Amino acid sequence: MTVESVFPRLEALLPHVQKPIQYVGGELNSTVKDWDACDVRWALMYPDAYEVGLPNQGVMILYEVLNEREGVLAERTYSVWPDLEALMREHDVPQFTVDAHRPVKAFDVFGLSFSTELGYTNMLTALDLAGIPMESKDRGLDDPIVLAGGHAAFNPEPIADFLDCAVVGDGEQAVLDMTEIIRAWKAEGRPGGRDEVLLRLARTGGFYVPRFYDVEYLPDGRIGRVVPNRPGVPWRVSKHTVMDLDEWPYPKQPLVPLAETVHERMSVEIFRGCTRGCRFCQAGMITRPVRERSITGIGEMVERGLKATGFEEVGLLSLSSADHSEIADITKGLADRYSEDKVGLSLPSTRVDAFNIDLANELSRNGRRSGLTFAPEGGSERIRKVINKMVSEEDLINTVATAYGNGWRQVKLYFMCGLPTETDEDVLQIGEMAKNVIAKGREVTGTNDIRCTVSIGGFVPKPHTPFQWAPQLSAEDTDARLTKLRDSIRNDRKFGKNIGFRYHDGKPGIIEGLLSRGDRRIGAVIRAVYDDGGRFDGWREHFSYDRWIACAEKGLAGTGVDVDWYTTRERAYEEVLPWDHLDSGLDKDWLWEDWQDALEEVEVEDCRWTPCFDCGVCPQMDTHIQVGPTGKKLLPLTVVKS
């Protein structure tokens, strides 16, 4: 049965909201397929505003992978701002997709990609607006399967009550596998109802269905065990890993936004995974092993993407893009190829020890020379050993000296506050490093016109990292440390005016910590925050710490645990962690040993270039590290002329 567009009703509301263009759809390279010609239909959501969600690479890839399949359609939906939400409720307009403005409730799967836990209240808003029962136990046969993916899905327990299913790891093959299971179940007449299709998914071992697992608690509030409650459901659910990225050259036709977005560029993922071993970095741990896209594959994706979009900048994405084994050839080849088109290249923040001036010059050759961003993460040598960020201050000073000497005038340094074993002195060293950077810049350039911006975020311990057992620094202590640092910088007459200082207060980090290491009991807190009007918690102007704390007191009443229990408490080795039954491939004993190494300030090398450290990923997941060089050159070899 054809599903009607809600756009006629929506259109009447748009003159009354800010930025109505974000709701109208029709972007270049978007896809609208015949509803009746398809038998499995996906609504994909990045649970944030259009300007943040549209450039999201993960959703864009899955959107294209699914729409390439015969008989499958995928459409996109984003969070609506409170002004439109109020009007939609008043005029009975449901959560809609931007592609064909179909109601989300009509789809077979409602898939949400979470890169941050602070998007959970936006998920509840979308479910409620869609008319989908908020809790999975209340959903019927005709409601979509609500699926979570993305980095936050590696601990989906805080939102377990609201999910039908979660998938951990790479999504490309996983969504196709899920599609075929749903297709077969529907073709058979949907036997056994909703439970049956979820059971088929769970029994593969690659999809986590929370309702098929019972959580038992100890008298002191800790988890006793997590137990499957259906025959054939595995005790542990495995991560999905795509091994040959050249077989998945997505997105082939990147979306071009209608409204301004946070990234105005075409992006290509040049490799996936990281083995640098930074102990705070969940993304690096859960995406192992390293899998490089070939230089020829990258060249072909850039060529096709630029033709399809008309963008003038290409972002070369990964967790540490300068670590690609052929990054020099990639950047030079692309800069040569698009020199007359003035196509700029960019990398995310660059590791100090992976930076060289030739690379920087290639990146800026066709575009503007903007500031350089480095992420030492820790201010002192000691704390960098704790977090396994093997960068010395001497390395940093030498690197910025080279940059300043070659025409750069601005450097941005990113740090974290609240790292395990950190002291006030470790944080004050951030200011000293910034002063040394400026002093070196002045020396090299012979001018005082040198800027260094220090940006600081609060550390949040994450699941599946060596710091998953670590206590989190309280919001009050975080703010006190950052105040001391700010004052030490401002009071320096020689350098203070040349140092920009940006930091986030400790309160959002505590709530992120509550959500990132929480268990199923946190679901009541999230629901209470939503009911109290919580929306867009990742946006400073919408986030309310007082609301979260009040709702936590209410939601956790009678459980014997509180916010501090989840955040500032250190865990012991024997404690069952809420995510232990979700297998990221990392051996728990290895993570614990790395946590002990951190406490003893022992550094560990990158296993790409050393013998294996037995983290467990490669044998556990039947994978292996894939790095070049391939010996090939960027294709085609000729320079493109406009």
C-alpha positions, 0 to 999 in steps of 0.5 A: 500500500502506497504511503502518502507524503505528509508534505502538504501538511508540513508545508503550511507550518514551515513559514513559522519556523527558523531555517525551513529549508532544512526540512524540504529535502531534494538535495543533489544526489538524494534518492526517492524510490517507488514505495510499492516496488520495494519490500524492505524500507529503512528510515535512517536518522542521525539524531541531531539537527540537519546541519550536523546530521546531513554531513555524517559519513556513516549515515550517508554511506548506509543510505547509498548502500541500501538504495543500490539494492533492488527492492530496498529503499532508504530515506533520511530523517533528522531531529526537528528543532523545538519550534517545529516540534511544537507545531507538529504536535499541534497539527498532528504531523508525524516525524517525517523523512526529508526525501519523500516526507513519508511518516517514519512509522511506516518503515520496516526499520528505524535506524539511528546512528549515535556518535555521542550519547547526548543524542538519546533524548532526541531519539525519544523525541523522534519516536514520540513524534513518529507515533512509535511506542517509546519502549520496545515492549509496547510495540506491535507487529506494524511498528518499525524495528528500532535499531541503534548503531554507531560508536555509542552502540558499543554500550547500548544498555542505557537505551535498552528499553527503547531499542529493539536491536543494536549493531556494533561495528561497521554497518555496510554489510550488517544492514544488508544482512539485516535486510535479507532476514527481514525480507525473508520473514516478510515473504513468509507472512511475518510468522511468529510476529515481532519476536520471531524476526528479532530472534532470527536477528539475535541468533546470527550472533551479530545483532544484539536484542536487549529483550532477549537478555536479563540483567541480574544485580548484586546487593551493592548495585553492581551487575551480577551477570547478563543472561540470555533468556531465549534458546539459541541466543548467544552469550556474547554478540560480535562486532561487524568488521569490513575488511576490504574498503576498496570493495565499499567505495561509498559514498559514490554520490555524496549528498550536497546540502541545501542549507549551511552545514557544519562541514562544507566539503566532500569527504573520503575515508582513507582508512579505518581503525587505529593502533596508536593505542591512545588509552582514552580513545574509544574510536581507536580501540573499537575500530581495530584493526587498521584497514587502508583504502588503496591509493587508487581507490582514494583517487577514484573516489575523489574524482567521482565525488567531485564530479557528483557534487561540485565541492571545492574541498576534499576532506581526507578522513580517518582517526589519524589521516597522516598515518596512511602509509602512502599519505605523501603520494596521496596528497601530492597526487591530488594537489597535482591533479586538481591544481588548476581547479583550486580544489583544497585538501584537508585532514582532521587534527594531525598528530605532531609526530606524523606531521611534516612540512611537505605534507602541510604544503601539499594540503594548502597548495590549492586552498587557503593556508589556515591554522594548523591543529595538533592534539597533544592531549596532555600538558605534561610528559608524565600524563602523555605517558599515562594516556600513551600519547607518545609525543614529547614537548621537544617534538611539538616545539620543533614541529611548530617551529617548522610550520611558523618558519614556512609561513603559518601564523596560527596553531591550535592545540587540543588537550583534555582535562581530568585524565587518570592520575592527573594533577593541577601541575599537569594541567598548568603545563598546558599553559607552559607548552602554549607559551613555549610554542609562541616563544619559538614562533617569535624566534623563528619568524622575528615577529610578535604576530604569532597566535596559539589557541588552546582548546580543552575538553573534559575527559570521559572514560569510555567502554572498551578502552583501558580507561573503562575502569577509571574514575571520572573527575568531578565537574567541580574539580574539572572547573577548578583546574581549568580556572587555575590554568586560565588565570595562569595564562591571562596573568602572563604579560609576555604571552597571555594576549597571544594565547586563545583559551577555549574550554568546556565546563565539566558538567556536560562531561559528567552527564556524558559519563553517566550515559557512556558507562551506564546500565539499564537503570539509566533508561529511567533517567533518560525518559525523565529528562525527555518528559521534562523537556530535554532536547538537543543535549549536545548543544550548550544552549539547550543542555541543562545539568540541573535537569539531568541531576534532578531527573537522575535523583528521581530515576535512580531512587531506590536503586542504591546507586547515583550519578557519582556511582556511575561516574567518579567511582573506580571499577575493579577488575572482577566487576561485570561491566554493562557492555561485557557481553558485547564483543569488540574483539578486545581481550578484557585481560589485555585492556586491564593490563594496559590500564595497569601500564597507564598507572605505571606510566608505561608506553606501548608502541603502535602494533602496525610496526612492531610485534603483536601485543595480543589485544585480541582483535585479529584472531577474535574477529578473523581479521588482520592489519591492512597497510601499504605501500601498494607501489601504485600511483594515484589514478588517473595520472593526467592533470585535470584542467577545467 
